[in-house]
Amino acid sequence: MRTHSVISESASETERWAANLAGLLRSGDVLALNGDLGAGKTAFVAGTAKTLGAKGEVASPTFTLLRNHEAGDKGMPLYHFDAYRLSGIDEWYELGFDEYLAEGGVAAVEWAERIRDALPPETIWIQMTRLGANKRRITISWSDERNLQECFA
């Protein structure tokens, strides 16, 4: 597993780092986002969606559990999940969310540690850590051959 970290000084910078990463994503990729409330997970997904060309406003799917953003012109769909309210991995499967991972596009799962065992081994893990009011450490971990650290250059 390879790991790289970067410091973000603002929500807009977090979105920019996410947009850089999104430029390297492929259909079928899964982003597993973890961090405390207010750590910037949804801001990261917003930056990802913009670069992917996914339609619709990005907001946390805490109560809906899933927001499906259709592909725009020449874009990829984005499936934005929030696992915070799930009782566990069994509920993930009962709701059929695992089927979205096989449909192409990109899946972003907030609070992914709650369903870790349901995610594919090649999942890209993103840890968001609050360092201050606006400052965040973004740590990305991945296991495939891509040089994802280049998005943080």
Order of alpha helices (4+ residues) and beta strands (2+ residues): beta-alpha-beta-alpha-beta-beta-alpha-alpha-beta-beta-beta
